[in-house]
Amino acid sequence: MEQAANEYRPLVMAAYAYDLANAFHSFYHAAPVLQVEEAGVRESRLQLVAASKQVIANALKLLDIQSPDVM
């Protein structure tokens, strides 16, 4: 974010959001979240999902891009 602001290059933030979304997609495709029997693993994965959602939402907001509340 700092680099994007200092260099007046929103592309840096857009690329970051895109890369994070791709990484999250790979994780979500490979690792079951709700179907895991171990509560600790499930909770950790749910926290990762929530954190990813928040970071992507923040990046989109900084780029003034609206996203749906539900998909």
C-alpha positions in Angstrom: 0.0 0.0 0.0 2.8 2.4 0.9 4.6 1.7 -2.4 1.3 2.3 -4.4 0.7 5.6 -2.6 4.3 6.9 -2.8 4.6 6.1 -6.5 1.1 7.1 -7.4 0.6 3.7 -8.9 -2.7 2.1 -8.0 -1.7 -0.8 -10.2 0.6 -2.0 -7.4 -2.5 -2.3 -5.1 -4.6 -3.9 -7.8 -1.8 -6.5 -8.4 -1.6 -7.2 -4.7 -5.3 -7.7 -4.4 -5.3 -10.0 -7.5 -2.4 -12.0 -6.2 -4.0 -12.4 -2.8 -7.3 -13.5 -4.4 -5.4 -16.1 -6.5 -3.5 -17.4 -3.4 -6.8 -17.6 -1.4 -8.5 -19.5 -4.3 -5.7 -22.0 -4.4 -5.9 -22.5 -0.6 -9.7 -22.8 -0.6 -9.6 -25.3 -3.4 -6.9 -27.4 -1.8 -7.9 -27.3 1.9 -11.4 -28.0 3.1 -12.5 -25.4 5.6 -15.9 -26.4 7.1 -15.5 -30.1 6.5 -12.4 -30.5 8.7 -13.2 -32.6 11.8 -10.4 -31.1 14.0 -11.9 -28.0 15.6 -8.5 -26.3 15.9 -7.7 -26.7 12.3 -11.2 -25.6 11.3 -11.0 -22.5 13.4 -7.6 -21.6 12.0 -8.8 -22.0 8.5 -11.9 -19.9 9.2 -9.7 -17.2 10.7 -7.6 -17.3 7.5 -10.8 -16.9 5.4 -11.9 -13.9 7.5 -8.5 -12.3 7.3 -8.3 -12.8 3.5 -11.8 -11.4 3.1 -10.9 -8.3 5.1 -7.6 -7.6 3.3 -9.2 -8.0 -0.1 -12.1 -5.8 0.9 -9.7 -3.1 2.2 -7.7 -3.2 -1.1 -10.8 -2.9 -3.2 -12.1 0.0 -1.1 -8.7 1.8 -1.5 -9.1 1.3 -5.3 -12.7 2.6 -5.1 -14.0 -0.7 -6.4 -17.4 -2.0 -5.1 -17.7 -5.6 -4.4 -20.8 -7.7 -3.6 -21.7 -8.4 0.0 -22.5 -12.0 -0.9 -21.5 -14.3 -3.7 
